[in-house]
Amino acid sequence: MIKDPKFEFGDFQTPLDAARDVVACLRARGIDPESIVEPTCGIGSFLVAATESFPHASKVYGFDINAEYVEQARSKVPSASIDAKQFFDHNWTELIQSLPEPVLIIGNPPWVTSSGLSARGANNLPEKTNFQGHRGLDAKTGKANFDIAEWILLRLMEAAGSRSVTIAMLVKTAVARKVVQHAWRTEAPMRKASIHEIDAGHHFGVSVSACLLVVELSAGRRTSTASVYTDLASKRADHKIGWESGQLIADAEARENTRHLQLDADTKPKRRWRSGVKHDCSKVMEFRGQPGRLVNGLGEEIDLEHEHVFPLMKGSDVAQGREPSRWMLVPQRRTGDDTTRLREPSPKTWAYLEAHGEALDRRGSSIYRKRPRFSIFGIGDYTFEPWKVAICGLYKSLNFRVVGPFAGRPVVFDDTVYHLSFASEDEARHVADLLTSDLGSSFFRASIFWDNKRPVTAEVLNRLDVDALAEQMGVPIGEAEGSLTLFP
């Protein structure tokens, strides 16, 4: 059961001064509505601010599911038509199509996800539909989790059609990008779009990247970019995001300058970024200490054959420039190897795995099903190359690091790290210099959204044609990669 209604409704009331700042931002953009609508008006802050700045508006509507909030809003804006109504039950198409143009739809929709509501037993949910255009199983299930604000904005855009409508909403920045991406993908009549960053901690006491999203709809020419401003008062955009070939672009100018360095979707990179090892059982598979005196996460001192234990760098080790802090048991050399082959040549390792078989068998991810017992993932010949260029995907910086052998063994990484593997130190350092060059950094700036939970991904890294970058900088990489070195 829900203990706090604020969670059910994503209820973060907008302070009046913040609402006034939003309206001032809209006025600076030349927005001057004849009709004003606030679909989730709460206690009415946006209705107050909007009617103060646009007193000539002939139609003003407000709606909220909370009847007490509706009464408060009515007392503040008696000239408006304000009703208690759930968003998901309202005929928005009929209302918007009936209003005098231009129309301003303004507000602060719930900052909550559908799964978050479902987990708390909430009923304030839209009917499950494939509104995001997913395929396969995602389409059948309605994609289990989505932001309620995203659903609301897309529904309003659909209801607006090609009328002259501006939608201005405070939302999480990730939601704003999804909305403009959906508009580009579906060729919605979006004439202009902008994202204005706000301090959500100051206004709402939450630690999340948030913004004012402004989408201007009307028939005619569509925009292919959205300007991003560092705050509501900024007159000049910091950069623009865009849409190209079905791909969301983080910095349109950087993309223009580095487009020639991107591999085609059908082209396989010569040097492929790989994820670190995934095992989902750190207490069994990871150790502290030194070979010969290793202790697992259960506090057990263990004894394993040397050839299956490798120095481990966690993502934080890579990002902060530390040496390997732990060791990892690697029972396979390639994904899918038959682990029973360890029984005779490595009896201590096999006995250890069997002794902890119950914990390993409980690993929840479906990737372990129908695989040899004790399987791990993210391994191959590349895992055992002596030299790597590595980066942790969780940190908000392009901190590429050259990693060589440690204690005479190749280093392995956890699955928050991506890496390229090399047979020689010279080649690894050469590629690292290319990646950290101004041109290389500009390429990644075009694709990385730094407020994402995992900003750096293998997908983004593998878009770069490292050889094309080297050629342009006049320092081509040698064709020979060197012979593969496997450590026993």
Stockholm file with secondary structure:
# STOCKHOLM 1.0

chainA/1-488         MIKDPKFEFGDFQTPLDAARDVVACLRARGIDPESIVEPTCGIGSFLVAATESFPHASKVYGFDINAEYVEQARSKVPSASIDAKQFFDHNWTELIQSLPEPVLIIGNPPWVTSSGLSARGANNLPEKTNFQGHRGLDAKTGKANFDIAEWILLRLMEAAGSRSVTIAMLVKTAVARKVVQHAWRTEAPMRKASIHEIDAGHHFGVSVSACLLVVELSAGRRTSTASVYTDLASKRADHKIGWESGQLIADAEARENTRHLQLDADTKPKRRWRSGVKHDCSKVMEFRGQPGRLVNGLGEEIDLEHEHVFPLMKGSDVAQGREPSRWMLVPQRRTGDDTTRLREPSPKTWAYLEAHGEALDRRGSSIYRKRPRFSIFGIGDYTFEPWKVAICGLYKSLNFRVVGPFAGRPVVFDDTVYHLSFASEDEARHVADLLTSDLGSSFFRASIFWDNKRPVTAEVLNRLDVDALAEQMGVPIGEAEGSLTLFP
#=GR chainA/1-488 SS CCSCHHHHHTCCCCCHHHHHHHHHHHHHTTCCCSEEEETTCTTSHHHHHHHHHCTTCSEEEEEESCHHHHHHHHHHCTTSEEEECCGGGSCHHHHHHHSCSSEEEEECCCCCBHHHHHHTTCCCCCCCCCTTCCCHHHHHHTCSCCBHHHHHHHHHHHHHTTSSEEEEEEEEHHHHHHHHHHHHHTTCCEEEEEEEEECHHHHHSCCSCEEEEEEEECSSCCCSEEEEESSTTCSSCSEEEEEETTEEESCHHHHHHHGGGBCCTTCCCSSCCEECBBCSCHHHHEEEEETTEEEETTSCEECCCGGGEEEEECHHHHHHTCCCCEEEECCCSSTTCCGGGGTTTCHHHHHHHHHTHHHHHTCCCGGGTTSCTTCCBSCSGGGGCSEEEEEETTSSSCCCEEECCBTTBCCEEBTTEEEEEESCHHHHHHHHHHHTSHHHHHHHHTTCCTTSSSCCCHHHHTTBCHHHHHHHTTCCCCSCCCCCCCCC
#=GC SS_cons         CCSCHHHHHTCCCCCHHHHHHHHHHHHHTTCCCSEEEETTCTTSHHHHHHHHHCTTCSEEEEEESCHHHHHHHHHHCTTSEEEECCGGGSCHHHHHHHSCSSEEEEECCCCCBHHHHHHTTCCCCCCCCCTTCCCHHHHHHTCSCCBHHHHHHHHHHHHHTTSSEEEEEEEEHHHHHHHHHHHHHTTCCEEEEEEEEECHHHHHSCCSCEEEEEEEECSSCCCSEEEEESSTTCSSCSEEEEEETTEEESCHHHHHHHGGGBCCTTCCCSSCCEECBBCSCHHHHEEEEETTEEEETTSCEECCCGGGEEEEECHHHHHHTCCCCEEEECCCSSTTCCGGGGTTTCHHHHHHHHHTHHHHHTCCCGGGTTSCTTCCBSCSGGGGCSEEEEEETTSSSCCCEEECCBTTBCCEEBTTEEEEEESCHHHHHHHHHHHTSHHHHHHHHTTCCTTSSSCCCHHHHTTBCHHHHHHHTTCCCCSCCCCCCCCC
//
